[in-house]
Amino acid sequence: MEYILPYNLDLKSRPFQSEILRDERRFKVLVIPRRHGKTTLAIAKLVMEAIINPRKVFHYVCPTQRQAKQIVWSAPDMLKQLVPPAAVDRFNEVELICYLKNGSQIHVKGADNPDSLRG
């Protein structure tokens, strides 16, 4: 199945996002003020990689688990908005995992428990 990626991301209002998505360098440093779409961009890139690379596990890590849930899952339902509905197998809201139909998984984690990042 084909998807238009990035899904549900308005690249016209923030042109720097499309430039960063096209950049093939592994590491990127962004000096951008608050509320300019950095988190949305990071999650959109994560979703794109999860869809392109089947049967892999991806993590979005914040300083704490609570912060991760607020940012990615709860506040604007950012992850649910940026994953194409046709690509989703199911969401596990207790463990903060998005299972995709291609076998990939997106985990939302906090760095406050380093043992949870193993595997």
Steps between C-alpha positions, in 0.01 A plus 500: 500500500629848419478810717577863438778578745530698717135445588295791634800735530451853364836571333384828344461684831851397615727464196803402710329166574509380138864604473588295806299199381692503169839534671669160499758571770463279804527772764333840484520796736204738499516845658133582493282670765221335697171410330646477150426133433822322599322221689241459225781476247688240706190284542412532130853383410470212748167393348646519149794278598267251672285473187797474262684242714270205579538276805717744698458661841525877536511711818407860573680584824435798731669583832213339695222253418237749616640771272511256209135410549398867525694606191440211263190320616271714710520872427427529128494127422801583285598142421146400403473801268828431320457127435284418196193314633538236227850417632391442862432153632422622853600742775581377851429804715613335824848412376516794253568288193375544145495174304511542123365253246848453350623355831680813622439641846532854634564516876469820703745484792652705778872511574431509874501119499806395294418129539184554295714602203677166469431251230 
